[in-house]
């Protein structure tokens, strides 16, 4: 093993890690530490978003808390640029870095369910699919996201929206406690009764406060079978009217139903009929998690808003709903830039603008989604969690994907223009799991958290990470940084 040059936290800063220093660090780890000269380096460094192609100096593939503590201490002592990787699904690419240290929790994916207490302890590298697999064995679920390949950690720390949001809230609302390695290398438990300030902060405050090595979630009864509603209507067959009727239906829908309105194209994928692939569509996607005998009847109106060219509705396993998108968004297959905005209305002007944008998407894979919110997730007081204000009835999400890297500039420009066009209908807050590249900086963070919550987050960041070791995230700089 020879020495290497690594990036520090200072812009363009570097440090030489000599052979002896590296040997001492890597020998102390239980898991491997992968470097550019090692076989498997390229596989280890790749994350989900194909737009992100970075080359860390070191990838510490941790197998337990002791490895995480050693990695955090090593990064702090050598002032290394450090990224934390849970599932590696973060669209902004914060799970990796150029020249620094990646603390990779992927091997720490254990899930232990206590069915009597309705609790699950989930390790920091687990994916949603790992949790669904274990909890569904007992007819339970945590209110996590909608793609099983997503990492639990990143999703939860920035809120976490899924199909159970209206009935059971967001992922961060189901947290009971976490174990977290802070910047000083100490393992801390945080809950409502133990280090409550830190617990409040991680409920929406992102990865700013340390490396979460395990989460304890409250679980809820969700049977193995749920009801899916997924009719595909041609975009050209009255999309605006379909969106209005979807809006009016969801305004009265029970909280057992969660729904997203999708502007897309039938994917060019073997899972879909060849003659339909590429046709621009709208999809009134919904999931009913209440009594099975009620689901199809209650959601039938969403299947009668026009003449569907395809309808995938019916009873399906809950785990099947969670994995439905997995084959369509494979790791590093496409370029991605996702940007979001909470909006306060779906009036005729918003609908007109959304439909016009849907006709002008930069690539058939680019997805526009209107999430209907409300219910349990909106009943949380803004001061109760770091996430802040939640009264917006909709989330407008621009999940822009494209296949040719040469189209990156135009695709990103289109997304930013579409986002800016909807900003007058919003108070400025965004879903921080879909932040673009965080280019709005503090302004969008304050708008998302609210001034009072943001200032409190700064205080807690200053307490637990005064030098901003954990900065590759939707960053909240400590005082004096």
SVG drawing of the C-alpha trace seen along z (x, -y; Angstrom):
<svg xmlns="http://www.w3.org/2000/svg" viewBox="-68 -34 72 47">
<polyline fill="none" stroke="black" stroke-width="0.4" points="0.0,0.0 1.4,-3.4 0.4,-6.8 -2.4,-8.8 -3.4,-12.5 -6.9,-13.2 -9.3,-16.2 -9.8,-18.2 -12.8,-20.3 -11.2,-23.5 -11.9,-24.4 -9.1,-22.7 -7.4,-21.7 -5.4,-18.4 -3.6,-16.3 -1.1,-13.5 -2.0,-10.3 1.2,-8.2 1.5,-4.5 1.8,-4.1 -1.3,-6.2 -3.4,-4.4 -2.3,-1.0 -3.2,-1.8 -6.6,-3.0 -7.5,-0.2 -6.1,2.5 -8.4,1.3 -11.6,1.6 -13.6,4.8 -14.9,4.0 -12.8,3.3 -11.5,-0.2 -11.5,-0.5 -9.1,-2.8 -8.6,-3.6 -5.9,-1.0 -8.2,1.8 -10.2,4.2 -13.9,3.3 -13.2,-0.4 -15.5,-1.5 -18.3,0.7 -17.9,-0.6 -17.9,-4.3 -21.0,-4.2 -24.3,-5.6 -27.8,-5.5 -27.8,-8.8 -25.9,-8.4 -25.3,-12.1 -22.9,-11.8 -19.4,-10.4 -17.1,-11.1 -13.9,-9.5 -13.4,-9.4 -9.9,-8.6 -11.2,-6.2 -14.5,-4.2 -14.8,-2.7 -17.3,0.1 -18.4,0.3 -19.8,3.5 -20.7,2.0 -20.7,-1.0 -17.0,-0.5 -16.1,-1.0 -18.2,-4.1 -16.6,-5.6 -13.1,-4.9 -14.0,-6.4 -15.5,-9.6 -12.5,-10.0 -10.1,-9.5 -11.9,-12.1 -11.9,-14.6 -8.3,-14.1 -7.1,-14.5 -9.7,-17.2 -11.0,-15.1 -13.9,-15.9 -16.4,-13.2 -19.6,-11.8 -22.0,-9.4 -23.6,-6.7 -26.7,-4.8 -28.5,-3.5 -26.7,-5.8 -30.0,-6.8 -29.8,-10.5 -30.5,-12.3 -28.2,-15.3 -25.3,-12.9 -24.4,-13.7 -23.5,-10.1 -20.1,-10.5 -17.4,-13.0 -14.2,-13.7 -11.0,-12.9 -12.5,-12.5 -13.7,-9.7 -17.0,-7.9 -18.4,-6.3 -20.4,-3.5 -23.1,-1.8 -24.3,0.5 -23.3,3.7 -25.2,2.5 -28.6,3.4 -30.1,5.6 -33.7,5.2 -35.1,6.6 -38.9,6.5 -40.6,6.7 -44.2,7.6 -45.7,7.3 -44.3,3.8 -44.8,2.9 -41.3,1.6 -38.4,2.2 -34.8,1.5 -33.3,0.7 -29.5,0.4 -28.3,-2.7 -27.5,-1.1 -30.8,0.7 -33.0,0.1 -36.8,-0.2 -37.0,3.3 -35.1,4.7 -37.6,3.2 -40.7,4.2 -39.4,7.8 -39.2,8.1 -42.2,6.1 -44.6,7.6 -43.9,11.0 -46.0,9.8 -48.6,7.7 -46.8,4.5 -45.2,1.6 -43.2,-1.6 -44.4,-4.7 -41.4,-4.9 -41.1,-5.8 -42.3,-4.4 -39.2,-2.8 -37.8,0.2 -34.2,-0.5 -34.2,-3.8 -32.0,-4.0 -34.0,-4.3 -31.5,-6.8 -31.5,-9.6 -35.3,-9.3 -36.1,-9.5 -33.7,-12.3 -35.3,-14.7 -38.9,-13.7 -39.8,-10.7 -43.0,-10.6 -44.7,-7.3 -48.0,-5.6 -48.8,-5.7 -48.3,-9.4 -52.0,-10.4 -52.8,-7.6 -49.7,-7.3 -47.6,-10.4 -44.0,-10.7 -41.1,-8.5 -39.6,-10.9 -42.9,-11.0 -42.6,-7.2 -39.2,-7.5 -38.9,-6.4 -35.2,-6.8 -31.9,-6.7 -28.3,-5.8 -25.9,-8.3 -22.2,-8.8 -21.6,-12.5 -18.6,-14.5 -16.6,-13.9 -16.7,-10.2 -19.2,-9.4 -22.2,-7.1 -25.3,-8.9 -28.9,-7.7 -31.5,-10.4 -35.2,-10.2 -37.9,-12.4 -36.4,-11.7 -32.7,-11.3 -30.9,-14.1 -34.3,-15.4 -32.7,-18.4 -30.8,-16.1 -33.8,-13.9 -35.9,-16.9 -33.2,-18.0 -32.9,-14.6 -36.6,-14.6 -36.2,-16.5 -32.8,-18.2 -31.0,-15.8 -27.5,-14.3 -26.1,-17.5 -25.7,-16.0 -23.8,-12.8 -24.0,-9.2 -27.1,-7.4 -26.2,-3.8 -29.7,-2.6 -33.3,-3.8 -36.2,-2.5 -39.5,-3.0 -43.1,-2.6 -44.9,-0.1 -48.5,-0.1 -50.9,2.7 -50.7,3.0 -51.9,6.3 -49.9,8.2 -52.5,7.2 -53.5,3.6 -55.4,2.1 -53.6,0.3 -55.3,-2.1 -53.1,-2.7 -55.0,-3.7 -53.0,-5.3 -54.8,-8.0 -53.4,-9.6 -52.0,-13.1 -53.9,-14.5 -57.3,-13.2 -58.2,-16.0 -55.4,-15.9 -56.4,-19.2 -60.0,-17.9 -58.6,-14.6 -56.4,-16.5 -59.3,-18.7 -61.4,-15.7 -58.6,-13.9 -58.1,-17.0 -61.8,-17.1 -61.9,-13.3 -58.8,-13.5 -60.3,-16.5 -63.0,-14.1 -61.0,-10.8 -60.5,-8.9 -57.1,-8.8 -56.8,-5.1 -56.1,-6.4 -52.9,-8.2 -52.5,-9.3 -50.0,-10.8 -50.9,-12.3 -48.2,-11.5 -47.3,-13.1 -45.1,-10.6 -44.8,-8.4 -45.4,-4.7 -41.9,-3.4 -39.9,-1.8 -39.5,1.3 -40.4,5.0 -42.9,4.7 -45.2,2.7 -47.0,3.5 -44.7,2.7 -47.4,0.9 -48.0,-1.6 -44.4,-2.4 -43.5,-6.1 -47.1,-7.4 -47.4,-10.4 -49.9,-9.7 -51.3,-10.8 -51.7,-8.3 -54.0,-8.7 -51.9,-6.4 -53.3,-5.6 -53.0,-3.0 -55.7,-2.0 -54.4,-0.4 -57.7,0.1 -60.1,3.0 -59.6,4.8 -63.3,5.1 -63.5,1.3 -60.5,0.4 -61.6,1.1 -65.1,-0.4 -63.7,-3.6 -61.1,-4.2 -63.3,-3.2 -64.0,-6.9 -60.2,-7.4 -60.5,-4.6 -63.4,-6.4 -61.9,-9.8 -61.5,-8.9 -60.7,-5.8 -57.5,-4.2 -55.1,-2.8 -53.7,-0.6 -54.9,0.2 -52.8,1.9 -55.3,1.6 -56.3,4.4 -55.3,6.1 -51.5,6.4 -49.0,7.3 -47.9,4.2 -44.3,5.2 -45.3,5.3 -46.5,1.7 -43.2,0.8 -41.1,2.5 -43.2,1.4 -40.8,-1.4 -37.6,0.6 -37.1,2.0 -37.7,-1.4 -35.0,-3.4 -32.0,-1.2 -28.7,-2.2 -26.6,-4.5 -28.8,-3.9 -29.8,-7.5 -29.0,-11.1 -31.2,-12.7 -32.0,-16.1 -35.0,-16.3 -36.5,-19.4 -39.6,-20.0 -41.9,-22.7 -44.8,-22.6 -47.7,-24.3 -50.9,-25.8 -53.3,-25.4 -54.3,-23.4 -56.4,-26.1 -57.0,-26.4 -53.9,-28.5 -51.6,-25.9 -53.3,-23.1 -52.8,-24.9 -49.2,-25.5 -48.5,-21.9 -50.2,-20.4 -48.3,-22.7 -45.0,-21.6 -46.0,-18.0 -46.2,-18.4 -42.7,-19.9 -40.8,-17.4 -37.2,-17.1 -37.2,-13.2 -39.9,-10.5 -38.3,-9.2 -38.8,-12.6 -41.6,-12.4 -43.7,-15.2 -45.6,-14.2 -48.2,-16.0 -48.4,-14.4 -51.6,-14.9 -50.8,-15.4 -52.9,-16.0 -54.1,-13.7 -51.8,-12.6 -48.6,-14.2 -50.2,-17.6 -51.5,-17.4 -48.0,-17.7 -47.4,-21.1 -44.6,-23.0 -42.5,-23.2 -42.8,-19.5 -40.2,-18.4 -37.4,-20.1 -39.3,-19.6 -41.5,-22.6 -44.6,-23.8 -46.7,-21.0 -50.0,-22.6 -49.4,-22.6 -51.9,-20.4 -49.7,-19.4 -46.0,-18.7 -45.0,-19.4 -42.1,-17.2 -40.0,-17.4 -38.3,-14.1 -36.3,-14.9 -34.5,-11.9 -32.7,-11.6 -30.5,-9.1 -27.9,-11.1 -25.4,-13.0 -25.1,-15.6 -28.7,-16.7 -27.8,-17.5 -27.6,-21.3 -31.0,-21.6 -32.7,-19.1 -31.5,-20.9 -32.5,-24.3 -35.9,-23.0 -36.4,-21.8 -35.3,-25.0 -37.6,-27.0 -40.5,-24.7 -39.8,-25.0 -39.6,-28.8 -42.8,-29.0 -44.7,-27.3 -42.9,-29.3 -45.6,-32.0 -48.1,-29.3 -45.9,-28.3 -44.5,-29.7 -41.1,-28.5 -40.6,-25.3 -39.3,-22.2 -39.1,-18.5 -35.5,-18.3 -35.0,-14.8 -35.6,-16.4 -33.6,-19.7 -32.0,-19.9 -28.4,-20.6 -29.3,-22.8 -28.4,-25.8 -30.8,-28.2 -28.7,-27.7 -29.9,-29.1 -32.9,-30.9 -34.7,-27.6 -33.7,-26.0 -35.3,-28.8 -38.4,-28.7 -38.6,-24.9 -38.0,-24.8 -39.3,-28.3 -37.1,-30.9 -37.7,-29.7 -36.9,-26.1 -33.9,-27.0 -32.4,-29.1 -32.9,-26.2 -31.2,-23.8 -28.2,-26.2 -27.9,-26.1 -28.1,-22.3 -25.6,-22.0 -23.2,-24.3 -23.5,-22.1 -23.0,-18.7 -20.9,-19.6 -19.2,-22.9 -16.7,-22.5 -19.2,-21.3 -17.6,-17.9 -20.9,-16.7 -21.4,-19.2 -22.3,-17.1 -26.0,-17.3 -28.7,-19.9 -26.2,-21.8 -27.0,-23.9 -23.7,-25.6 -22.9,-26.1 -22.3,-29.5 -18.9,-30.9 -18.5,-28.5"/>
</svg>
